């Protein structure tokens, strides 16, 4: 019998699913204290938590039987993932369970700021009858722009079309076929979409790519009187830029469920209060009875599969039953993941195909190495945890075609990993190796042979191979206070085109990137954060 302990409140349907299993005993202790849990956790094969219960190293030290931790929700900040992985304990969660809740909250906020529902409500509570004051705007006939056409973005698109809206979307990681089926025009360029929309809604994860994605430059492109809705992640919309564009009237209405800091600072809320058409909520996208029931059902299903040894879709960590294997291939897994992370930033468009080659005496481990590459790519794309257990599943779900090749023969190196990604008409390549068992190196980018340590902040640029280029780059970076920690160069022939890679101590601001691009000998500049 598997003993499952529920340490936080979950909906009854999830508990019932567990109780139906003949080989599972369920113990529901939703108010148990951490101290009490420490005393009894050693008797259980699985614990199911929400955010209240900390799953610490101390707790795991006492959990001799524990095989699975079920997190009823997406976030796993309260779980020591590294320690659980080291002990071979699976950690599962429930991404997607709140899709409809978040979708409907988005539509509520959208309608509120277009029809002044919140202000009309407040006026009546103050015994006023200001019918003429609350002239609104219809969704019908307007153009909606969606950033992120995943589960929630797709559901918002369906509902927006039902209101008679024209729907555009920007998501470089979604196949065009999906947008076509939804009746959505998928835009190749975010800025092109922003020029055409009346309403913007965001449904993307917060990554280095999306942080401050909507800032001053993006607001400048939008039409006068645009409406902004963000029920995704705080930090995607630059809050200072948002306030400035509310003040100058460029933004007619704004709705926020999420903030860069949660709870938001009172000063920020006070600054928003002076604008009439602002609708706010305290990150309640998942706060519906149905979403909470979905969370309970999904976590129960994941736990049942895990305890039975079946394939689990939503594994947060990457357990290895044989820790010696983990030790053997960990440097190669690290390299593969960093190569994937490099590729998703190096590719100029959404990745459609990934070709992965694993050669040499690590070829027998090509499956986890391939999955590690996909993990590096997908972590920048989706808003739920990806690991080498579920990376292949997630890639397939996103419509990414994956090809794998392995061979004991390796050119030039004892171990060799090559990744080729294809987008719409473009192809990018990166290859790497591990030297002396622990030194990670990228040895090829596209057609250039290089020798790069894949960590930190990389500035990658193509330039004409003529004297003085590096000096000009150094001068621009020096003036901006950006320190160069290292430099590598790859070229095909003297006097041709060269590829330069700088290791930097700090990120390069966007305006400095623009200054670099304006150097006549520079053909292309890309900042990559490893």
TORLO-407885 format. One record per residue (C-alpha): x, y, z. Coordinates in Angstrom, 2 decimals, m for minus. Example, Ala and Ser with C-alpha at 12.3 -4.5 7.8 and 13.67 -1.06 7.14 Angstrom:
{x 12.30	y m4.50	z 7.80}
{x 13.67	y m1.06	z 7.14}
This chain:
{x 0.00	y 0.00	z 0.00}
{x 1.10	y 3.54	z m0.80}
{x 0.40	y 6.05	z 1.96}
{x m0.46	y 9.59	z 0.77}
{x m0.58	y 12.54	z 3.17}
{x m2.42	y 15.72	z 2.15}
{x m0.92	y 18.62	z 4.11}
{x m2.92	y 21.55	z 2.68}
{x m6.57	y 21.99	z 1.68}
{x m7.48	y 20.67	z m1.79}
{x m10.89	y 20.20	z m3.41}
{x m12.80	y 17.02	z m2.47}
{x m12.77	y 15.62	z m6.03}
{x m9.01	y 15.17	z m5.90}
{x m9.23	y 13.38	z m2.56}
{x m11.98	y 11.11	z m3.92}
{x m9.81	y 10.13	z m6.91}
{x m7.03	y 9.05	z m4.57}
{x m9.42	y 7.18	z m2.29}
{x m10.75	y 5.12	z m5.19}
{x m7.34	y 3.55	z m5.75}
{x m7.21	y 0.19	z m3.94}
{x m3.46	y 0.39	z m3.31}
{x m3.46	y 3.95	z m1.91}
{x m4.28	y 4.98	z 1.67}
{x m5.19	y 8.65	z 2.00}
{x m4.57	y 10.72	z 5.13}
{x m6.07	y 14.21	z 4.94}
{x m4.41	y 16.62	z 7.40}
{x m4.90	y 20.06	z 5.77}
{x m4.04	y 22.03	z 8.91}
{x m1.03	y 20.02	z 10.06}
{x 1.81	y 22.12	z 11.45}
{x 5.34	y 21.87	z 10.11}
{x 6.56	y 20.52	z 13.46}
{x 3.89	y 17.80	z 13.46}
{x 4.71	y 16.93	z 9.85}
{x 8.38	y 16.47	z 10.72}
{x 7.39	y 13.81	z 13.25}
{x 5.25	y 11.68	z 10.89}
{x 6.54	y 12.31	z 7.34}
{x 8.76	y 9.21	z 7.49}
{x 5.66	y 6.99	z 7.27}
{x 4.48	y 8.25	z 3.89}
{x 5.22	y 7.51	z 0.23}
{x 3.76	y 10.79	z m1.01}
{x 2.77	y 14.19	z 0.32}
{x 0.46	y 16.63	z m1.46}
{x 0.94	y 20.30	z m0.62}
{x m0.04	y 23.78	z m1.70}
{x 2.06	y 26.83	z m0.87}
{x 1.53	y 26.68	z 2.92}
{x 3.70	y 23.63	z 3.62}
{x 7.48	y 24.07	z 3.18}
{x 9.11	y 20.92	z 1.78}
{x 12.61	y 21.58	z 3.09}
{x 15.83	y 19.58	z 3.26}
{x 15.06	y 19.06	z 6.95}
{x 11.71	y 17.53	z 6.04}
{x 13.15	y 15.38	z 3.24}
{x 15.88	y 14.13	z 5.60}
{x 13.14	y 12.54	z 7.67}
{x 11.12	y 11.26	z 4.72}
{x 12.75	y 7.87	z 4.27}
{x 9.84	y 6.38	z 2.29}
{x 8.94	y 9.44	z 0.25}
{x 8.72	y 8.85	z m3.51}
{x 6.54	y 11.72	z m4.71}
{x 5.77	y 15.32	z m3.74}
{x 2.56	y 16.60	z m5.36}
{x 2.28	y 20.37	z m5.59}
{x m1.36	y 21.43	z m6.09}
{x m0.50	y 24.48	z m8.19}
{x 2.18	y 25.66	z m10.59}
{x 4.74	y 27.36	z m8.32}
{x 7.20	y 25.18	z m6.42}
{x 9.08	y 27.84	z m4.46}
{x 8.21	y 26.04	z m1.23}
{x 9.86	y 22.77	z m2.36}
{x 13.61	y 22.08	z m2.18}
{x 13.81	y 20.74	z m5.75}
{x 17.55	y 20.06	z m5.66}
{x 17.33	y 17.95	z m2.52}
{x 14.28	y 16.07	z m3.82}
{x 16.11	y 15.33	z m7.07}
{x 19.20	y 14.13	z m5.26}
{x 17.05	y 11.67	z m3.34}
{x 15.22	y 10.49	z m6.48}
{x 11.90	y 11.98	z m5.30}
{x 9.59	y 13.14	z m8.07}
{x 8.01	y 16.55	z m7.71}
{x 4.84	y 16.99	z m9.79}
{x 2.65	y 20.04	z m10.26}
{x m0.46	y 21.20	z m12.15}
{x 0.21	y 23.67	z m15.01}
{x m2.84	y 24.59	z m17.08}
{x m5.37	y 23.86	z m14.34}
{x m6.37	y 27.53	z m14.10}
{x m6.69	y 28.19	z m17.85}
{x m10.39	y 29.03	z m17.87}
{x m10.21	y 31.00	z m14.63}
{x m7.42	y 33.21	z m15.98}
{x m9.18	y 33.51	z m19.35}
{x m12.43	y 34.69	z m17.83}
{x m10.67	y 37.12	z m15.51}
{x m9.00	y 38.61	z m18.59}
{x m12.36	y 39.07	z m20.31}
{x m13.84	y 40.56	z m17.13}
{x m11.07	y 43.13	z m16.90}
{x m11.27	y 43.88	z m20.61}
{x m15.01	y 44.56	z m20.48}
{x m14.63	y 46.54	z m17.26}
{x m12.20	y 49.10	z m18.65}
{x m13.98	y 49.43	z m22.00}
{x m17.44	y 49.87	z m20.45}
{x m16.43	y 51.66	z m17.22}
{x m18.15	y 49.02	z m15.13}
{x m16.09	y 49.67	z m12.00}
{x m16.63	y 53.43	z m12.08}
{x m20.36	y 53.10	z m12.70}
{x m20.64	y 50.71	z m9.76}
{x m18.79	y 53.11	z m7.45}
{x m20.94	y 56.07	z m8.50}
{x m24.14	y 54.26	z m7.58}
{x m22.73	y 53.31	z m4.19}
{x m22.25	y 57.06	z m3.68}
{x m25.97	y 57.62	z m4.57}
{x m25.18	y 59.28	z m7.91}
{x m26.98	y 58.61	z m11.20}
{x m24.37	y 59.68	z m13.79}
{x m25.58	y 57.84	z m16.88}
{x m24.03	y 60.24	z m19.36}
{x m20.67	y 60.11	z m17.64}
{x m20.14	y 56.45	z m18.42}
{x m20.02	y 56.38	z m22.19}
{x m18.14	y 53.19	z m23.08}
{x m16.46	y 51.47	z m25.99}
{x m17.59	y 48.21	z m27.59}
{x m15.36	y 45.20	z m28.14}
{x m17.20	y 44.53	z m31.40}
{x m15.15	y 45.56	z m34.40}
{x m12.02	y 46.30	z m32.42}
{x m8.63	y 44.67	z m32.97}
{x m7.18	y 42.65	z m30.09}
{x m3.48	y 41.89	z m29.87}
{x m2.44	y 38.85	z m27.85}
{x 1.12	y 38.26	z m26.70}
{x 1.40	y 34.50	z m26.07}
{x m0.94	y 32.10	z m27.84}
{x m0.61	y 29.20	z m25.40}
{x m3.46	y 27.66	z m23.43}
{x m4.82	y 30.88	z m21.93}
{x m4.06	y 33.08	z m24.93}
{x m5.90	y 30.66	z m27.21}
{x m8.98	y 30.64	z m24.98}
{x m8.98	y 34.45	z m24.85}
{x m8.79	y 34.49	z m28.66}
{x m11.83	y 32.22	z m28.96}
{x m13.89	y 34.46	z m26.67}
{x m12.70	y 37.68	z m28.29}
{x m13.77	y 36.40	z m31.71}
{x m17.18	y 35.59	z m30.25}
{x m17.43	y 39.30	z m29.36}
{x m16.74	y 40.16	z m33.00}
{x m13.14	y 41.27	z m32.52}
{x m10.35	y 40.89	z m35.03}
{x m7.59	y 38.96	z m33.27}
{x m3.86	y 39.26	z m33.93}
{x m1.25	y 37.33	z m31.97}
{x 2.50	y 37.39	z m31.47}
{x 4.10	y 34.15	z m30.32}
{x 7.27	y 33.05	z m32.12}
{x 7.03	y 29.57	z m30.58}
{x 3.57	y 28.63	z m31.83}
{x 3.07	y 26.89	z m35.20}
{x 1.11	y 28.95	z m37.72}
{x m1.30	y 26.05	z m38.15}
{x m2.57	y 26.53	z m34.61}
{x m3.29	y 30.21	z m35.20}
{x m5.04	y 29.38	z m38.47}
{x m7.33	y 26.91	z m36.71}
{x m8.24	y 29.58	z m34.16}
{x m8.93	y 32.13	z m36.87}
{x m6.13	y 34.31	z m35.52}
{x m3.59	y 36.23	z m37.62}
{x m0.14	y 35.27	z m36.30}
{x 2.25	y 38.20	z m36.63}
{x 5.93	y 37.71	z m37.35}
{x 6.92	y 40.88	z m35.53}
{x 5.65	y 42.26	z m32.22}
{x 6.03	y 45.88	z m33.29}
{x 3.96	y 45.31	z m36.42}
{x 1.16	y 43.93	z m34.25}
{x 1.30	y 46.81	z m31.77}
{x 0.70	y 49.35	z m34.56}
{x m2.64	y 47.75	z m35.47}
{x m4.38	y 47.03	z m32.17}
{x m7.00	y 48.72	z m30.01}
{x m6.58	y 46.38	z m27.05}
{x m3.49	y 44.48	z m25.86}
{x m3.64	y 41.43	z m23.59}
{x m0.64	y 39.44	z m22.38}
{x m0.42	y 35.69	z m21.74}
{x 3.29	y 34.89	z m21.75}
{x 5.75	y 33.71	z m19.10}
{x 8.18	y 36.15	z m17.52}
{x 11.63	y 35.41	z m18.98}
{x 14.66	y 37.51	z m19.89}
{x 13.04	y 37.80	z m23.34}
{x 9.68	y 39.09	z m22.10}
{x 10.80	y 41.23	z m19.14}
{x 9.92	y 44.85	z m19.97}
{x 8.71	y 43.65	z m23.36}
{x 6.18	y 46.49	z m23.34}
{x 8.05	y 49.69	z m22.53}
{x 8.39	y 53.23	z m23.89}
{x 9.34	y 52.21	z m27.43}
{x 6.39	y 49.82	z m27.67}
{x 3.88	y 52.34	z m26.30}
{x 5.12	y 54.85	z m28.89}
{x 4.02	y 52.44	z m31.64}
{x 0.49	y 51.98	z m30.34}
{x m2.60	y 53.92	z m31.37}
{x m3.92	y 56.73	z m29.21}
{x m6.45	y 55.42	z m26.68}
{x m5.17	y 51.84	z m26.48}
{x m6.31	y 49.55	z m23.65}
{x m3.82	y 47.33	z m21.78}
{x m4.73	y 44.11	z m19.91}
{x m2.15	y 42.01	z m18.05}
{x m3.30	y 38.90	z m16.19}
{x m0.10	y 36.94	z m16.94}
{x 3.06	y 37.99	z m15.09}
{x 4.21	y 41.23	z m13.55}
{x 7.32	y 42.71	z m15.12}
{x 6.33	y 42.11	z m18.75}
{x 4.83	y 45.60	z m18.91}
{x 7.25	y 48.23	z m17.64}
{x 5.27	y 49.90	z m14.87}
{x 6.95	y 53.31	z m15.14}
{x 6.30	y 53.41	z m18.87}
{x 2.69	y 52.39	z m18.25}
{x 2.16	y 55.20	z m15.75}
{x 3.73	y 57.73	z m18.12}
{x 1.43	y 56.69	z m20.96}
{x m1.61	y 56.80	z m18.71}
{x m0.63	y 60.35	z m17.80}
{x m0.18	y 61.51	z m21.40}
{x m3.41	y 59.85	z m22.52}
{x m1.85	y 57.33	z m24.90}
{x m3.34	y 54.55	z m22.77}
{x m7.09	y 55.00	z m22.22}
{x m7.56	y 52.13	z m19.78}
{x m5.47	y 49.56	z m17.97}
{x m6.33	y 46.35	z m16.10}
{x m3.76	y 44.52	z m13.95}
{x m4.01	y 41.28	z m12.03}
{x m0.22	y 40.96	z m11.67}
{x 2.58	y 43.27	z m10.62}
{x 6.38	y 43.33	z m10.78}
{x 6.40	y 43.15	z m6.98}
{x 3.59	y 41.33	z m5.18}
{x 1.93	y 42.66	z m3.19}
{x 2.63	y 45.94	z m5.00}
{x 4.03	y 48.86	z m3.07}
{x 1.34	y 51.19	z m1.70}
{x 3.05	y 54.05	z m3.54}
{x 2.49	y 52.35	z m6.89}
{x m1.20	y 51.74	z m6.16}
{x m1.58	y 55.36	z m5.02}
{x m0.11	y 56.54	z m8.32}
{x m2.62	y 54.38	z m10.22}
{x m5.57	y 55.61	z m8.12}
{x m5.55	y 59.06	z m9.70}
{x m6.48	y 57.61	z m13.10}
{x m10.17	y 56.96	z m13.60}
{x m10.05	y 53.97	z m15.91}
{x m7.91	y 51.50	z m13.99}
{x m9.12	y 48.04	z m12.92}
{x m6.99	y 46.09	z m10.44}
{x m7.14	y 42.67	z m8.77}
{x m4.71	y 40.86	z m6.42}
{x m3.44	y 38.02	z m8.67}
{x m6.70	y 36.04	z m8.61}
{x m6.55	y 34.38	z m12.03}
{x m6.69	y 30.91	z m10.46}
{x m9.22	y 31.86	z m7.77}
{x m12.30	y 30.05	z m9.02}
{x m13.92	y 27.00	z m7.50}
{x m13.52	y 25.23	z m10.83}
{x m9.81	y 26.04	z m11.11}
{x m9.20	y 24.80	z m7.59}
{x m11.10	y 21.61	z m8.40}
{x m9.00	y 21.17	z m11.57}
{x m5.83	y 21.63	z m9.50}
{x m6.94	y 18.92	z m7.07}
{x m7.94	y 16.49	z m9.82}
{x m4.75	y 16.97	z m11.83}
{x m2.42	y 16.64	z m8.85}
{x m4.26	y 13.47	z m7.79}
{x m3.91	y 12.03	z m11.32}
{x m0.20	y 12.88	z m11.41}
{x 0.42	y 11.31	z m8.00}
{x m1.44	y 8.12	z m8.94}
{x 0.60	y 7.75	z m12.15}
{x 3.87	y 8.43	z m10.34}
{x 3.19	y 5.89	z m7.60}
{x 2.28	y 3.29	z m10.24}
{x 5.47	y 3.96	z m12.20}
{x 3.58	y 5.34	z m15.21}
{x 4.56	y 8.30	z m17.40}
{x 3.86	y 11.58	z m15.64}
{x 3.32	y 14.68	z m17.78}
{x 4.10	y 17.40	z m15.24}
{x 7.32	y 16.48	z m13.46}
{x 9.12	y 19.51	z m12.05}
{x 12.48	y 17.83	z m11.41}
{x 14.65	y 15.29	z m13.19}
{x 15.27	y 12.29	z m10.93}
{x 17.89	y 9.66	z m11.73}
{x 17.42	y 6.27	z m10.09}
{x 21.19	y 5.66	z m10.33}
{x 23.04	y 8.66	z m8.91}
{x 26.31	y 7.44	z m10.43}
{x 24.79	y 7.99	z m13.88}
{x 23.82	y 11.53	z m12.84}
{x 27.41	y 12.19	z m11.83}
{x 28.72	y 10.71	z m15.08}
{x 26.68	y 12.81	z m17.48}
{x 25.88	y 15.92	z m15.45}
{x 28.46	y 18.14	z m17.25}
{x 27.01	y 17.02	z m20.59}
{x 23.47	y 17.69	z m19.40}
{x 24.57	y 21.17	z m18.28}
{x 26.22	y 21.78	z m21.65}
{x 23.19	y 20.53	z m23.58}
{x 20.81	y 22.70	z m21.59}
{x 22.98	y 25.80	z m22.09}
{x 23.19	y 25.07	z m25.81}
{x 19.40	y 24.95	z m25.92}
{x 19.19	y 28.20	z m23.99}
{x 21.71	y 29.77	z m26.38}
{x 19.77	y 28.56	z m29.40}
{x 16.40	y 29.93	z m28.38}
{x 18.00	y 33.37	z m28.09}
{x 20.27	y 33.04	z m31.14}
{x 17.46	y 32.00	z m33.47}
{x 15.68	y 35.05	z m34.84}
{x 12.28	y 33.39	z m35.16}
{x 10.20	y 30.82	z m33.32}
{x 11.83	y 27.39	z m33.47}
{x 9.91	y 24.84	z m35.53}
{x 12.43	y 21.95	z m35.76}
{x 15.32	y 20.81	z m33.57}
{x 18.00	y 18.38	z m34.81}
{x 20.21	y 17.00	z m32.02}
{x 23.37	y 14.92	z m32.51}
{x 25.15	y 13.16	z m29.63}
{x 28.47	y 11.56	z m30.56}
{x 31.32	y 9.79	z m28.84}
{x 31.32	y 7.73	z m25.66}
{x 28.32	y 9.64	z m24.28}
{x 26.10	y 8.54	z m27.18}
{x 24.39	y 5.87	z m25.06}
{x 22.91	y 8.70	z m22.99}
{x 21.51	y 10.57	z m25.99}
{x 17.90	y 10.56	z m24.68}
{x 18.54	y 12.62	z m21.51}
{x 21.06	y 14.82	z m23.35}
{x 18.52	y 15.49	z m26.11}
{x 15.88	y 16.25	z m23.48}
{x 18.29	y 18.64	z m21.76}
{x 18.66	y 20.59	z m25.02}
{x 14.87	y 20.82	z m25.29}
{x 14.67	y 21.89	z m21.64}
{x 17.01	y 24.79	z m22.36}
{x 14.89	y 25.85	z m25.33}
{x 11.49	y 25.42	z m23.71}
{x 12.27	y 27.11	z m20.39}
{x 12.37	y 30.38	z m22.32}
{x 9.04	y 29.65	z m24.00}
{x 6.56	y 28.20	z m21.51}
{x 5.40	y 29.43	z m18.10}
{x 5.62	y 26.13	z m16.22}
{x 8.61	y 24.04	z m15.17}
{x 10.28	y 21.93	z m17.87}
{x 12.82	y 19.19	z m17.21}
{x 14.38	y 16.26	z m19.02}
{x 11.44	y 14.07	z m18.07}
{x 8.71	y 16.17	z m19.69}
{x 10.73	y 18.23	z m22.23}
{x 10.04	y 15.89	z m25.17}
{x 6.33	y 15.80	z m24.31}
{x 6.17	y 19.61	z m24.07}
{x 8.07	y 20.03	z m27.38}
{x 5.59	y 17.76	z m29.13}
{x 2.68	y 19.66	z m27.57}
{x 4.15	y 22.94	z m28.89}
{x 4.39	y 21.52	z m32.40}
{x 8.21	y 21.36	z m32.46}
{x 9.62	y 18.56	z m34.59}
{x 12.58	y 16.83	z m32.92}
{x 15.18	y 14.71	z m34.71}
{x 17.83	y 12.74	z m32.79}
{x 21.05	y 11.20	z m34.08}
{x 23.68	y 9.37	z m32.06}
{x 26.93	y 7.64	z m32.89}
{x 29.99	y 6.38	z m31.05}
{x 32.14	y 8.12	z m33.64}
{x 32.92	y 11.77	z m32.86}
{x 34.77	y 14.27	z m35.07}
{x 37.69	y 16.01	z m33.39}
{x 36.42	y 15.54	z m29.82}
{x 35.90	y 12.67	z m27.40}
{x 32.39	y 13.95	z m26.70}
{x 30.38	y 16.07	z m29.12}
{x 26.89	y 17.57	z m29.09}
{x 25.46	y 19.44	z m32.06}
{x 22.13	y 21.26	z m32.22}
{x 20.54	y 22.62	z m35.38}
{x 17.29	y 24.56	z m35.16}
{x 15.08	y 25.54	z m38.07}
{x 12.54	y 28.31	z m38.17}
{x 10.60	y 29.74	z m41.09}
{x 13.29	y 29.58	z m43.76}
{x 16.25	y 29.98	z m41.40}
{x 18.69	y 27.53	z m39.84}
{x 21.03	y 28.00	z m36.89}
{x 23.73	y 25.69	z m35.54}
{x 25.66	y 25.34	z m32.31}
{x 28.06	y 22.56	z m31.28}
{x 29.79	y 21.90	z m28.00}
{x 31.95	y 19.55	z m25.99}
{x 33.16	y 18.90	z m22.45}
{x 36.92	y 19.09	z m21.97}
{x 38.76	y 17.27	z m19.18}
{x 35.46	y 15.97	z m17.84}
{x 34.16	y 19.32	z m16.60}
{x 35.04	y 22.26	z m18.84}
{x 32.00	y 23.22	z m20.93}
{x 32.76	y 24.67	z m24.33}
{x 30.83	y 25.84	z m27.37}
{x 33.09	y 25.02	z m30.32}
{x 30.98	y 26.09	z m33.29}
{x 28.31	y 28.72	z m34.00}
{x 26.80	y 28.45	z m37.46}
{x 29.77	y 28.22	z m39.86}
{x 32.33	y 29.64	z m37.43}
{x 34.72	y 27.62	z m35.28}
{x 34.93	y 29.17	z m31.81}
{x 35.99	y 28.38	z m28.24}
{x 33.48	y 29.84	z m25.76}
{x 32.62	y 29.14	z m22.15}
{x 28.80	y 29.12	z m22.19}
{x 27.97	y 31.10	z m19.09}
{x 27.02	y 34.60	z m18.03}
{x 26.28	y 37.33	z m20.56}
{x 27.53	y 36.90	z m24.11}
{x 27.56	y 39.59	z m26.79}
{x 27.71	y 37.86	z m30.17}
{x 28.32	y 39.90	z m33.31}
{x 29.24	y 39.48	z m36.97}
{x 31.60	y 42.03	z m38.42}
{x 33.82	y 42.76	z m41.40}
{x 37.26	y 41.35	z m40.56}
{x 39.15	y 44.64	z m40.75}
{x 41.39	y 46.42	z m38.22}
{x 39.85	y 48.61	z m35.51}
{x 36.46	y 46.95	z m35.05}
{x 37.15	y 45.55	z m31.59}
{x 38.50	y 48.92	z m30.46}
{x 35.29	y 50.65	z m31.54}
{x 33.16	y 48.07	z m29.72}
{x 35.28	y 48.39	z m26.60}
{x 34.96	y 52.17	z m26.72}
{x 31.14	y 52.01	z m26.93}
{x 30.89	y 49.48	z m24.11}
{x 33.41	y 51.36	z m21.98}
{x 31.46	y 54.59	z m22.34}
{x 28.36	y 52.71	z m21.16}
{x 30.21	y 51.30	z m18.14}
{x 30.03	y 47.69	z m19.39}
{x 33.15	y 45.66	z m18.57}
{x 34.49	y 43.03	z m20.98}
{x 35.55	y 39.86	z m19.19}
{x 36.74	y 37.91	z m22.23}
{x 36.85	y 37.87	z m26.03}
{x 36.85	y 35.13	z m28.68}
{x 36.87	y 35.38	z m32.44}
{x 35.96	y 32.94	z m35.20}
{x 36.42	y 33.52	z m38.91}
{x 36.44	y 31.58	z m42.15}
{x 39.26	y 33.51	z m43.78}
{x 41.34	y 36.62	z m43.27}
{x 39.60	y 39.76	z m44.46}
{x 36.20	y 38.11	z m44.74}
{x 33.38	y 38.03	z m42.20}
{x 34.18	y 37.24	z m38.57}
{x 32.10	y 36.22	z m35.57}
{x 33.07	y 37.82	z m32.29}
{x 31.93	y 36.80	z m28.82}
{x 32.43	y 38.95	z m25.74}
{x 31.93	y 37.71	z m22.18}
{x 30.50	y 40.66	z m20.24}
{x 30.08	y 41.43	z m16.56}
{x 26.77	y 43.24	z m17.06}
{x 23.85	y 43.31	z m19.46}
{x 24.08	y 45.76	z m22.33}
{x 21.22	y 48.32	z m22.39}
{x 19.17	y 48.39	z m25.59}
{x 20.34	y 51.87	z m26.57}
{x 23.96	y 50.66	z m26.37}
{x 23.10	y 47.71	z m28.65}
{x 21.75	y 50.28	z m31.12}
{x 25.02	y 52.22	z m30.89}
{x 26.96	y 49.03	z m31.66}
{x 24.77	y 48.21	z m34.65}
{x 25.44	y 51.69	z m36.03}
{x 29.18	y 50.92	z m36.31}
{x 29.69	y 50.58	z m40.10}
{x 31.72	y 47.35	z m39.89}
{x 29.17	y 45.61	z m37.63}
{x 26.65	y 43.44	z m39.48}
{x 24.71	y 41.91	z m36.59}
{x 24.64	y 42.05	z m32.78}
{x 22.86	y 39.71	z m30.36}
{x 22.96	y 39.64	z m26.56}
{x 22.60	y 36.15	z m25.08}
{x 22.07	y 35.54	z m21.36}
{x 23.23	y 32.10	z m20.22}
